[in-house]
């Protein structure tokens, strides 16, 4: 082979050797989506990613859970026709699962990691699943990047050890991650217990009523126990002395009758407000500032029942953002659109095509009536002697038009469209650092970052510190100083584009 061929760049392909033109932007209708199912590269990438671990969850493997109820405390019938939210005082049975994200089942509860916050509502219209986190934002906004992101949080394929070079290399090349990175390495990155943290939908959802009017909403479950976090030193100590401390804490609190609870607060925005808003409301890397859209309290979540068997309920519990009831719908958020596919696909892989028949996942207050039949572990009557097709004239279940959600317009060229507002990657992260954190919180943030980032190569340190500098010069300067980096070099890199920074810090 000639020297010229040896130096030619490798071409990224699908599993079948077909060249991939863009691995950063999903195929969408217009810049804001929704995602198109014809994006075979996205489906292949997510489908393969969903099957990378057998049988452990590929993410959220370590978790704890409990049963309880949700009670409506305010009238929201002007916003949604969901029956479980139809009147004040109405209670709905729930099952909740909390988890770390990146670690294996045997990992420590005190790891610096986002926490999963998932709730299954057993409503009279079927199961409604809300699968969120303890942070209101996320690292990326396009699902095509998700498998790569999670790979960097896992183990090095050669050493099988956690690798700060992988971790920071990806983040430093993904500037939209800066908001979530700042939250993760703040005190909020290590909640003291599952009871002492909030839960967020992160995504924007749509609520609608009978006449088709709709609003955009975000969910905030605020802990009634108060926020408590661990310092880096406390978390390191607990990881060695009691790696299951949060799992034990939740179980023991419920066992002694100290039932944890959360107040559900909603942010609500009209479609007209969304069109004119200063941020993209579908961008999961951003929050809706509460000064613009104050929250309203609408309900209470209470957990008062421990599972009789961990495996039967907590381990086999399966949550999917696609499990929605009339009155609640997904938004065109690209990440949410992909999660609707990926979660269900993952559960089919991990638990089988009939995972919905497992008691913890079964719709307790609405019978399953459809034409899906057979498959591994079909343990019910399998439809009996009834028809297994539609339409039929033998009295089988019929579609229910009232369950249709209101239409919304979709337009734009079918293309892999990059995000066109790179300068606002850093606005909210900077505001968080300057305006929300106090001096001690800022000091802890810098110390936590330096402790982890110091294990990465210098070129990666420079690239990542430049992102901190773009969010706030003091933020970046303090990290650079602690790492022994040239602050002028960091400032120079901060003035470059993402592509220029990557080239300037090549080996």
Kinemage of the C-alpha trace (Angstrom):
@kinemage 1
@onewidth
@group {chain A} dominant
@subgroup {mainchain}
@vectorlist {calphas} color= white
{ca unk a 1} P 0.000 0.000 0.000
{ca unk a 2} L 1.359 3.456 -0.860
{ca unk a 3} L 2.124 6.135 1.704
{ca unk a 4} L -0.684 8.233 0.253
{ca unk a 5} L -3.262 5.532 0.908
{ca unk a 6} L -1.924 4.901 4.379
{ca unk a 7} L -2.491 8.533 5.311
{ca unk a 8} L -5.970 8.776 3.784
{ca unk a 9} L -8.674 9.357 6.421
{ca unk a 10} L -10.789 6.397 7.449
{ca unk a 11} L -14.382 6.645 6.231
{ca unk a 12} L -17.130 6.112 8.820
{ca unk a 13} L -19.648 3.532 7.619
{ca unk a 14} L -22.770 1.705 8.715
{ca unk a 15} L -22.547 -1.921 9.837
{ca unk a 16} L -22.895 -2.842 6.171
{ca unk a 17} L -19.989 -0.699 4.967
{ca unk a 18} L -22.121 2.142 3.599
{ca unk a 19} L -20.431 5.548 4.059
{ca unk a 20} L -22.001 7.869 6.656
{ca unk a 21} L -22.125 11.521 5.649
{ca unk a 22} L -22.888 13.078 9.066
{ca unk a 23} L -22.504 11.547 12.518
{ca unk a 24} L -23.440 14.636 14.549
{ca unk a 25} L -26.920 15.610 13.362
{ca unk a 26} L -29.996 13.422 13.095
{ca unk a 27} L -32.159 13.593 9.992
{ca unk a 28} L -35.028 15.936 10.841
{ca unk a 29} L -37.837 17.900 9.293
{ca unk a 30} L -36.415 21.382 9.639
{ca unk a 31} L -33.870 22.563 12.164
{ca unk a 32} L -36.021 21.766 15.220
{ca unk a 33} L -37.391 18.390 14.161
{ca unk a 34} L -39.078 16.049 14.615
{ca unk a 35} L -36.655 13.235 13.803
{ca unk a 36} L -37.471 11.208 10.679
{ca unk a 37} L -37.726 7.427 10.975
{ca unk a 38} L -35.942 7.147 7.616
{ca unk a 39} L -32.675 8.030 9.398
{ca unk a 40} L -31.340 4.484 9.116
{ca unk a 41} L -27.968 5.482 10.554
{ca unk a 42} L -29.598 6.770 13.752
{ca unk a 43} L -31.785 3.663 14.078
{ca unk a 44} L -28.832 1.330 13.483
{ca unk a 45} L -26.672 3.231 15.966
{ca unk a 46} L -29.321 3.295 18.699
{ca unk a 47} L -30.442 -0.264 18.009
{ca unk a 48} L -26.900 -1.596 18.368
{ca unk a 49} L -26.268 0.546 21.446
{ca unk a 50} L -29.425 -0.794 23.127
{ca unk a 51} L -28.035 -4.322 22.850
{ca unk a 52} L -24.502 -3.759 24.102
{ca unk a 53} L -25.115 -5.165 27.588
{ca unk a 54} L -26.669 -8.513 28.410
{ca unk a 55} L -28.760 -8.527 30.526
{ca unk a 56} L -27.810 -5.499 32.637
{ca unk a 57} L -29.303 -2.118 31.740
{ca unk a 58} L -26.880 -0.323 29.440
{ca unk a 59} L -27.515 2.827 31.493
{ca unk a 60} L -29.182 3.263 34.904
{ca unk a 61} L -28.034 -0.229 35.931
{ca unk a 62} L -27.698 0.546 39.663
{ca unk a 63} L -30.962 1.624 41.232
{ca unk a 64} L -33.536 1.528 43.993
{ca unk a 65} L -37.302 1.752 43.854
{ca unk a 66} L -40.549 1.924 45.785
{ca unk a 67} L -44.301 2.115 45.330
{ca unk a 68} L -46.673 4.831 46.409
{ca unk a 69} L -49.179 7.301 45.039
{ca unk a 70} L -49.552 10.622 43.277
{ca unk a 71} L -52.236 13.045 44.472
{ca unk a 72} L -53.561 16.032 42.504
{ca unk a 73} L -53.566 19.248 44.545
{ca unk a 74} L -54.545 21.872 41.932
{ca unk a 75} L -56.954 22.153 39.002
{ca unk a 76} L -55.124 21.644 35.696
{ca unk a 77} L -58.112 20.769 33.520
{ca unk a 78} L -57.555 23.959 31.499
{ca unk a 79} L -54.265 22.436 30.324
{ca unk a 80} L -54.782 18.674 29.990
{ca unk a 81} L -57.563 16.135 29.620
{ca unk a 82} L -55.520 13.341 31.263
{ca unk a 83} L -57.997 11.581 33.553
{ca unk a 84} L -55.537 10.932 36.371
{ca unk a 85} L -55.131 14.725 36.642
{ca unk a 86} L -58.855 15.467 36.324
{ca unk a 87} L -59.751 16.547 39.868
{ca unk a 88} L -58.209 17.802 43.086
{ca unk a 89} L -57.658 15.013 45.600
{ca unk a 90} L -57.498 12.225 43.014
{ca unk a 91} L -54.856 9.595 43.753
{ca unk a 92} L -53.072 7.324 41.308
{ca unk a 93} L -50.874 4.370 42.242
{ca unk a 94} L -47.243 4.750 41.157
{ca unk a 95} L -43.943 2.918 41.127
{ca unk a 96} L -40.726 4.961 41.127
{ca unk a 97} L -37.137 3.995 40.406
{ca unk a 98} L -34.023 6.052 41.172
{ca unk a 99} L -30.609 5.238 39.764
{ca unk a 100} L -27.136 6.301 38.862
{ca unk a 101} L -26.486 6.436 35.121
{ca unk a 102} L -23.025 5.366 34.004
{ca unk a 103} L -22.008 2.745 36.545
{ca unk a 104} L -22.603 -0.988 36.629
{ca unk a 105} L -24.950 -2.737 39.072
{ca unk a 106} L -22.121 -3.091 41.564
{ca unk a 107} L -21.049 0.559 41.401
{ca unk a 108} L -21.282 3.012 44.277
{ca unk a 109} L -24.402 5.052 45.004
{ca unk a 110} L -22.161 8.043 45.805
{ca unk a 111} L -20.623 8.265 42.324
{ca unk a 112} L -20.496 11.665 40.639
{ca unk a 113} L -23.187 10.997 38.085
{ca unk a 114} L -26.667 12.215 37.156
{ca unk a 115} L -29.441 10.322 38.930
{ca unk a 116} L -32.352 8.756 37.106
{ca unk a 117} L -35.807 9.725 38.414
{ca unk a 118} L -38.491 7.570 36.761
{ca unk a 119} L -42.166 7.243 37.695
{ca unk a 120} L -44.811 4.831 36.397
{ca unk a 121} L -48.396 6.045 36.910
{ca unk a 122} L -50.976 3.221 36.803
{ca unk a 123} L -53.828 5.337 35.412
{ca unk a 124} L -57.320 4.302 34.301
{ca unk a 125} L -56.262 5.064 30.716
{ca unk a 126} L -53.168 2.875 30.850
{ca unk a 127} L -49.659 3.344 32.179
{ca unk a 128} L -48.030 6.762 31.938
{ca unk a 129} L -44.240 6.726 32.317
{ca unk a 130} L -42.180 9.798 33.111
{ca unk a 131} L -38.481 8.982 32.791
{ca unk a 132} L -36.364 11.932 33.912
{ca unk a 133} L -33.243 12.834 35.866
{ca unk a 134} L -32.297 14.832 38.943
{ca unk a 135} L -30.952 17.576 36.676
{ca unk a 136} L -33.106 19.836 34.479
{ca unk a 137} L -30.729 19.641 31.489
{ca unk a 138} L -28.573 17.085 29.674
{ca unk a 139} L -25.154 16.893 27.984
{ca unk a 140} L -26.268 16.684 24.344
{ca unk a 141} L -29.260 17.710 22.260
{ca unk a 142} L -29.022 15.266 19.331
{ca unk a 143} L -29.595 11.512 19.859
{ca unk a 144} L -27.019 10.556 17.248
{ca unk a 145} L -24.370 11.500 19.804
{ca unk a 146} L -25.874 9.489 22.669
{ca unk a 147} L -24.158 6.101 22.217
{ca unk a 148} L -20.802 7.858 21.867
{ca unk a 149} L -21.427 9.956 24.971
{ca unk a 150} L -22.303 6.921 27.097
{ca unk a 151} L -19.263 5.027 25.803
{ca unk a 152} L -17.065 7.798 27.230
{ca unk a 153} L -18.712 7.360 30.640
{ca unk a 154} L -18.048 3.621 30.648
{ca unk a 155} L -14.736 1.742 30.563
{ca unk a 156} L -11.793 2.040 28.197
{ca unk a 157} L -12.073 -0.807 25.640
{ca unk a 158} L -8.395 -1.710 26.115
{ca unk a 159} L -7.824 -1.267 29.867
{ca unk a 160} L -11.410 -1.899 31.082
{ca unk a 161} L -10.895 1.023 33.488
{ca unk a 162} L -12.667 4.364 33.744
{ca unk a 163} L -10.740 6.821 31.610
{ca unk a 164} L -10.719 10.608 32.177
{ca unk a 165} L -9.179 11.071 28.715
{ca unk a 166} L -12.230 9.499 27.066
{ca unk a 167} L -14.576 11.408 29.361
{ca unk a 168} L -13.080 14.862 28.801
{ca unk a 169} L -12.046 14.363 25.185
{ca unk a 170} L -15.671 13.947 24.139
{ca unk a 171} L -17.000 16.736 26.355
{ca unk a 172} L -14.329 19.197 25.270
{ca unk a 173} L -15.363 18.564 21.651
{ca unk a 174} L -19.070 18.912 22.510
{ca unk a 175} L -19.527 22.489 23.747
{ca unk a 176} L -23.286 22.197 24.330
{ca unk a 177} L -22.420 19.910 27.278
{ca unk a 178} L -21.010 22.799 29.363
{ca unk a 179} L -24.257 23.517 31.253
{ca unk a 180} L -24.722 19.919 32.412
{ca unk a 181} L -20.990 19.517 33.108
{ca unk a 182} L -21.161 22.537 35.414
{ca unk a 183} L -24.117 21.009 37.274
{ca unk a 184} L -22.488 17.570 37.431
{ca unk a 185} L -19.282 18.873 38.999
{ca unk a 186} L -21.100 21.177 41.392
{ca unk a 187} L -22.303 19.977 44.782
{ca unk a 188} L -25.456 18.744 43.047
{ca unk a 189} L -23.398 16.090 41.247
{ca unk a 190} L -23.473 13.810 44.297
{ca unk a 191} L -26.871 13.845 46.089
{ca unk a 192} L -26.682 12.632 49.681
{ca unk a 193} L -29.639 10.256 49.151
{ca unk a 194} L -32.364 9.609 46.629
{ca unk a 195} L -34.792 11.250 49.061
{ca unk a 196} L -32.804 14.492 49.100
{ca unk a 197} L -32.816 15.334 45.399
{ca unk a 198} L -35.268 16.801 42.905
{ca unk a 199} L -36.532 15.131 39.748
{ca unk a 200} L -37.094 16.804 36.376
{ca unk a 201} L -38.674 15.866 33.073
{ca unk a 202} L -35.769 17.739 31.427
{ca unk a 203} L -37.645 17.425 28.134
{ca unk a 204} L -40.535 19.607 27.057
{ca unk a 205} L -43.860 17.777 26.758
{ca unk a 206} L -47.225 18.770 25.335
{ca unk a 207} L -50.419 18.913 27.402
{ca unk a 208} L -53.708 19.246 25.512
{ca unk a 209} L -57.455 19.392 26.155
{ca unk a 210} L -60.585 18.169 24.362
{ca unk a 211} L -60.867 21.047 21.900
{ca unk a 212} L -57.288 20.532 20.697
{ca unk a 213} L -55.725 23.527 22.447
{ca unk a 214} L -52.329 22.692 23.859
{ca unk a 215} L -49.467 24.056 25.930
{ca unk a 216} L -45.801 23.125 26.371
{ca unk a 217} L -44.824 21.950 29.862
{ca unk a 218} L -41.862 20.869 31.956
{ca unk a 219} L -42.083 18.855 35.196
{ca unk a 220} L -40.215 19.645 38.435
{ca unk a 221} L -40.526 17.216 41.369
{ca unk a 222} L -39.192 19.180 44.348
{ca unk a 223} L -38.085 17.094 47.317
{ca unk a 224} L -39.979 17.800 50.550
{ca unk a 225} L -37.018 16.432 52.526
{ca unk a 226} L -34.772 19.288 51.385
{ca unk a 227} L -31.743 19.187 49.094
{ca unk a 228} L -28.675 17.540 50.606
{ca unk a 229} L -25.441 16.822 48.775
{ca unk a 230} L -22.125 15.131 49.490
{ca unk a 231} L -18.756 16.799 49.194
{ca unk a 232} L -16.164 15.082 47.008
{ca unk a 233} L -14.406 13.804 50.129
{ca unk a 234} L -17.630 12.478 51.683
{ca unk a 235} L -18.614 10.757 48.438
{ca unk a 236} L -15.182 9.119 48.072
{ca unk a 237} L -15.369 7.817 51.628
{ca unk a 238} L -18.900 6.444 51.221
{ca unk a 239} L -18.012 4.771 47.934
{ca unk a 240} L -15.521 2.631 49.802
{ca unk a 241} L -17.281 2.150 53.136
{ca unk a 242} L -20.944 1.846 52.063
{ca unk a 243} L -21.432 1.684 48.280
{ca unk a 244} L -25.161 0.958 48.711
{ca unk a 245} L -25.891 3.809 51.103
{ca unk a 246} L -28.648 5.481 49.039
{ca unk a 247} L -30.360 2.186 48.229
{ca unk a 248} L -30.380 1.308 51.929
{ca unk a 249} L -31.503 4.785 52.963
{ca unk a 250} L -34.622 4.697 50.769
{ca unk a 251} L -35.626 1.233 51.956
{ca unk a 252} L -35.066 1.959 55.634
{ca unk a 253} L -36.866 5.308 55.534
{ca unk a 254} L -40.008 3.699 54.120
{ca unk a 255} L -39.675 0.732 56.464
{ca unk a 256} L -39.782 3.017 59.525
{ca unk a 257} L -42.713 5.028 58.149
{ca unk a 258} L -40.718 8.102 57.152
{ca unk a 259} L -42.304 8.234 53.721
{ca unk a 260} L -40.414 10.446 51.246
{ca unk a 261} L -42.441 12.880 49.172
{ca unk a 262} L -42.004 15.379 46.376
{ca unk a 263} L -44.147 18.352 45.302
{ca unk a 264} L -44.809 18.446 41.564
{ca unk a 265} L -44.402 21.917 40.085
{ca unk a 266} L -45.041 22.666 36.407
{ca unk a 267} L -43.732 25.271 34.032
{ca unk a 268} L -46.307 26.042 31.348
{ca unk a 269} L -45.808 27.935 28.074
{ca unk a 270} L -48.252 28.658 25.273
{ca unk a 271} L -47.327 27.936 21.643
{ca unk a 272} L -47.352 31.679 20.978
{ca unk a 273} L -44.888 32.334 23.791
{ca unk a 274} L -42.653 29.520 22.523
{ca unk a 275} L -42.354 31.065 19.064
{ca unk a 276} L -40.984 34.322 20.438
{ca unk a 277} L -38.945 32.959 23.343
{ca unk a 278} L -35.261 33.830 23.637
{ca unk a 279} L -34.214 30.170 23.993
{ca unk a 280} L -35.224 27.111 21.982
{ca unk a 281} L -37.753 25.465 24.330
{ca unk a 282} L -36.974 22.044 22.848
{ca unk a 283} L -33.240 22.273 23.611
{ca unk a 284} L -32.600 19.863 26.489
{ca unk a 285} L -29.278 21.554 27.289
{ca unk a 286} L -31.197 24.604 28.539
{ca unk a 287} L -33.729 25.467 31.231
{ca unk a 288} L -36.705 27.795 31.061
{ca unk a 289} L -35.660 30.479 33.580
{ca unk a 290} L -38.189 30.619 36.411
{ca unk a 291} L -38.233 34.400 36.218
{ca unk a 292} L -39.819 34.037 32.772
{ca unk a 293} L -42.056 31.061 33.546
{ca unk a 294} L -42.708 30.615 37.287
{ca unk a 295} L -43.692 27.124 38.428
{ca unk a 296} L -47.170 26.232 39.688
{ca unk a 297} L -47.736 23.466 42.241
{ca unk a 298} L -50.102 20.779 41.016
{ca unk a 299} L -49.532 17.571 42.985
{ca unk a 300} L -47.750 15.431 45.532
{ca unk a 301} L -45.740 12.225 45.017
{ca unk a 302} L -45.490 9.960 48.077
{ca unk a 303} L -43.572 6.664 48.317
{ca unk a 304} L -44.929 4.445 51.105
{ca unk a 305} L -44.324 0.844 49.979
{ca unk a 306} L -41.126 -1.127 49.714
{ca unk a 307} L -41.004 -3.919 47.115
{ca unk a 308} L -41.420 -7.442 48.465
{ca unk a 309} L -38.791 -8.599 46.013
{ca unk a 310} L -36.127 -6.350 44.469
{ca unk a 311} L -35.737 -8.315 41.246
{ca unk a 312} L -39.466 -8.676 40.631
{ca unk a 313} L -40.130 -4.958 40.811
{ca unk a 314} L -37.044 -2.728 40.798
{ca unk a 315} L -34.872 -4.758 38.438
{ca unk a 316} L -37.695 -5.625 36.039
{ca unk a 317} L -39.371 -2.218 36.099
{ca unk a 318} L -39.273 -0.793 32.580
{ca unk a 319} L -40.064 2.857 31.846
{ca unk a 320} L -40.617 4.320 28.390
{ca unk a 321} L -41.260 7.953 27.401
{ca unk a 322} L -43.554 6.535 24.718
{ca unk a 323} L -46.061 5.371 27.345
{ca unk a 324} L -48.417 8.364 27.253
{ca unk a 325} L -52.094 8.812 28.084
{ca unk a 326} L -54.621 11.024 26.252
{ca unk a 327} L -53.957 14.617 27.259
{ca unk a 328} L -50.156 14.247 27.271
{ca unk a 329} L -47.922 13.991 24.197
{ca unk a 330} L -44.270 14.234 23.256
{ca unk a 331} L -42.740 17.350 21.725
{ca unk a 332} L -40.515 17.478 18.614
{ca unk a 333} L -37.432 17.498 20.899
{ca unk a 334} L -34.919 15.359 18.966
{ca unk a 335} L -33.624 13.569 22.074
{ca unk a 336} L -37.134 12.783 23.285
{ca unk a 337} L -38.168 11.523 19.851
{ca unk a 338} L -35.271 9.058 19.866
{ca unk a 339} L -35.905 7.972 23.472
{ca unk a 340} L -39.447 6.969 22.501
{ca unk a 341} L -37.872 4.393 20.184
{ca unk a 342} L -34.796 3.491 22.207
{ca unk a 343} L -36.326 2.790 25.628
{ca unk a 344} L -38.980 0.416 24.314
{ca unk a 345} L -36.429 -1.247 22.051
{ca unk a 346} L -34.068 -1.714 24.996
{ca unk a 347} L -36.761 -3.310 27.145
{ca unk a 348} L -37.645 -5.762 24.376
{ca unk a 349} L -33.980 -6.739 24.232
{ca unk a 350} L -33.464 -6.942 28.000
{ca unk a 351} L -36.790 -8.385 29.165
{ca unk a 352} L -38.407 -9.760 26.005
{ca unk a 353} L -41.225 -8.760 23.647
{ca unk a 354} L -43.839 -9.305 26.349
{ca unk a 355} L -42.161 -7.294 29.110
{ca unk a 356} L -45.437 -5.417 29.548
{ca unk a 357} L -46.907 -8.571 31.150
{ca unk a 358} L -44.428 -8.522 34.049
{ca unk a 359} L -46.552 -7.453 37.059
{ca unk a 360} L -44.622 -4.243 37.812
{ca unk a 361} L -45.053 -3.135 34.182
{ca unk a 362} L -48.598 -4.382 33.620
{ca unk a 363} L -51.307 -1.699 33.248
{ca unk a 364} L -53.162 -2.365 36.512
{ca unk a 365} L -56.163 -0.131 35.877
{ca unk a 366} L -56.659 -0.553 32.118
{ca unk a 367} L -56.699 -3.957 30.396
{ca unk a 368} L -54.480 -4.644 27.410
{ca unk a 369} L -56.707 -4.996 24.320
{ca unk a 370} L -54.904 -5.279 20.994
{ca unk a 371} L -53.824 -7.698 18.288
{ca unk a 372} L -50.223 -8.362 19.334
{ca unk a 373} L -49.827 -12.109 19.836
{ca unk a 374} L -47.285 -14.789 20.715
{ca unk a 375} L -43.596 -14.143 21.372
{ca unk a 376} L -41.206 -15.202 24.090
{ca unk a 377} L -42.775 -15.441 27.590
{ca unk a 378} L -46.369 -14.769 26.542
{ca unk a 379} L -47.825 -15.744 29.922
{ca unk a 380} L -51.418 -14.482 29.680
{ca unk a 381} L -54.300 -15.915 27.596
{ca unk a 382} L -52.659 -14.534 24.431
{ca unk a 383} L -55.942 -13.114 23.138
{ca unk a 384} L -57.757 -16.418 23.515
{ca unk a 385} L -59.812 -17.385 20.492
{ca unk a 386} L -60.430 -13.797 19.443
{ca unk a 387} L -59.239 -12.332 16.153
{ca unk a 388} L -55.600 -11.309 15.814
{ca unk a 389} L -56.122 -8.693 13.098
{ca unk a 390} L -57.916 -5.410 12.449
{ca unk a 391} L -60.309 -4.551 10.898
{ca unk a 392} L -62.527 -7.487 11.844
{ca unk a 393} L -66.240 -8.159 12.259
{ca unk a 394} L -65.949 -10.366 15.361
{ca unk a 395} L -66.199 -7.751 18.073
{ca unk a 396} L -62.497 -7.086 18.522
{ca unk a 397} L -61.221 -3.855 20.104
{ca unk a 398} L -61.563 -0.758 17.914
{ca unk a 399} L -59.467 2.416 17.627
{ca unk a 400} L -60.616 5.234 19.911
{ca unk a 401} L -60.490 8.560 18.020
{ca unk a 402} L -60.660 10.605 21.229
{ca unk a 403} L -57.147 9.363 22.018
{ca unk a 404} L -55.672 11.245 19.049
{ca unk a 405} L -53.500 14.215 19.972
{ca unk a 406} L -53.917 17.610 18.317
{ca unk a 407} L -52.032 18.072 15.082
{ca unk a 408} L -49.084 20.426 14.804
{ca unk a 409} L -47.233 21.736 11.812
{ca unk a 410} L -43.983 20.156 10.618
{ca unk a 411} L -42.016 21.768 7.832
{ca unk a 412} L -38.519 22.187 6.493
{ca unk a 413} L -36.060 20.282 4.334
{ca unk a 414} L -35.255 16.687 5.273
{ca unk a 415} L -31.576 17.101 6.132
{ca unk a 416} L -28.986 16.621 8.862
{ca unk a 417} L -29.177 20.147 10.216
{ca unk a 418} L -26.638 21.370 12.784
{ca unk a 419} L -27.683 23.633 15.618
{ca unk a 420} L -27.329 27.184 14.347
{ca unk a 421} L -26.899 29.068 17.620
{ca unk a 422} L -23.440 28.053 18.959
{ca unk a 423} L -22.963 31.228 20.981
{ca unk a 424} L -25.746 30.343 23.381
{ca unk a 425} L -24.057 27.105 24.479
{ca unk a 426} L -22.466 29.054 27.304
{ca unk a 427} L -25.084 31.589 28.466
{ca unk a 428} L -26.896 29.486 31.042
{ca unk a 429} L -23.760 27.767 32.333
{ca unk a 430} L -22.229 31.198 32.926
{ca unk a 431} L -25.370 32.454 34.654
{ca unk a 432} L -25.349 29.375 36.889
{ca unk a 433} L -21.731 30.007 37.878
{ca unk a 434} L -22.094 33.785 38.433
{ca unk a 435} L -25.602 34.223 39.737
{ca unk a 436} L -26.709 30.985 41.391
{ca unk a 437} L -23.581 29.608 43.073
{ca unk a 438} L -22.052 31.274 46.132
{ca unk a 439} L -18.309 31.504 46.760
{ca unk a 440} L -18.139 28.122 48.476
{ca unk a 441} L -20.123 26.403 45.724
{ca unk a 442} L -17.820 27.895 43.074
{ca unk a 443} L -14.758 26.742 45.005
{ca unk a 444} L -16.198 23.230 45.315
{ca unk a 445} L -17.031 23.182 41.593
{ca unk a 446} L -13.495 24.114 40.582
{ca unk a 447} L -11.997 21.608 43.018
{ca unk a 448} L -14.221 18.794 41.750
{ca unk a 449} L -13.380 19.553 38.115
{ca unk a 450} L -9.626 19.781 38.750
{ca unk a 451} L -9.640 16.512 40.699
{ca unk a 452} L -11.087 14.692 37.672
{ca unk a 453} L -9.744 16.705 34.727
{ca unk a 454} L -6.176 16.469 36.041
{ca unk a 455} L -6.150 12.836 34.865
{ca unk a 456} L -6.625 13.841 31.229
{ca unk a 457} L -3.992 14.862 28.690
{ca unk a 458} L -2.890 18.495 28.691
{ca unk a 459} L -4.351 19.163 25.232
{ca unk a 460} L -7.749 17.984 26.476
{ca unk a 461} L -7.389 20.078 29.623
{ca unk a 462} L -6.742 23.156 27.474
{ca unk a 463} L -9.728 22.482 25.228
{ca unk a 464} L -12.127 21.882 28.120
{ca unk a 465} L -10.859 24.807 30.180
{ca unk a 466} L -11.448 27.069 27.170
{ca unk a 467} L -15.131 26.084 27.343
{ca unk a 468} L -15.249 27.000 31.025
{ca unk a 469} L -13.642 30.334 30.103
{ca unk a 470} L -16.302 30.991 27.455
{ca unk a 471} L -19.001 30.398 30.070
{ca unk a 472} L -17.283 32.800 32.475
{ca unk a 473} L -13.678 34.103 32.418
{ca unk a 474} L -13.317 33.642 36.182
{ca unk a 475} L -14.588 30.071 35.900
{ca unk a 476} L -12.046 29.146 33.223
{ca unk a 477} L -9.181 31.076 34.811
{ca unk a 478} L -9.588 29.352 38.179
{ca unk a 479} L -9.623 25.893 36.600
{ca unk a 480} L -6.606 26.790 34.438
{ca unk a 481} L -4.662 28.094 37.420
{ca unk a 482} L -5.304 24.964 39.475
{ca unk a 483} L -4.229 22.764 36.543
{ca unk a 484} L -1.102 24.823 35.910
{ca unk a 485} L -2.227 25.865 32.430
{ca unk a 486} L -1.259 29.055 30.634
{ca unk a 487} L -4.313 31.300 31.059
{ca unk a 488} L -3.423 33.325 27.952
{ca unk a 489} L -3.398 30.115 25.922
{ca unk a 490} L -6.778 29.158 27.380
{ca unk a 491} L -8.185 32.584 26.464
{ca unk a 492} L -6.778 32.250 22.933
{ca unk a 493} L -8.476 28.876 22.482
{ca unk a 494} L -11.725 30.274 23.870
{ca unk a 495} L -11.861 32.758 20.990
{ca unk a 496} L -11.710 29.945 18.416
{ca unk a 497} L -14.505 27.892 16.905
{ca unk a 498} L -14.979 24.292 18.010
{ca unk a 499} L -13.223 23.049 14.882
{ca unk a 500} L -10.321 25.492 15.295
{ca unk a 501} L -9.840 24.448 18.946
{ca unk a 502} L -9.769 20.795 17.978
{ca unk a 503} L -7.132 21.418 15.304
{ca unk a 504} L -5.062 23.684 17.562
{ca unk a 505} L -4.884 20.983 20.239
{ca unk a 506} L -4.119 18.020 18.002
{ca unk a 507} L -1.212 15.821 19.065
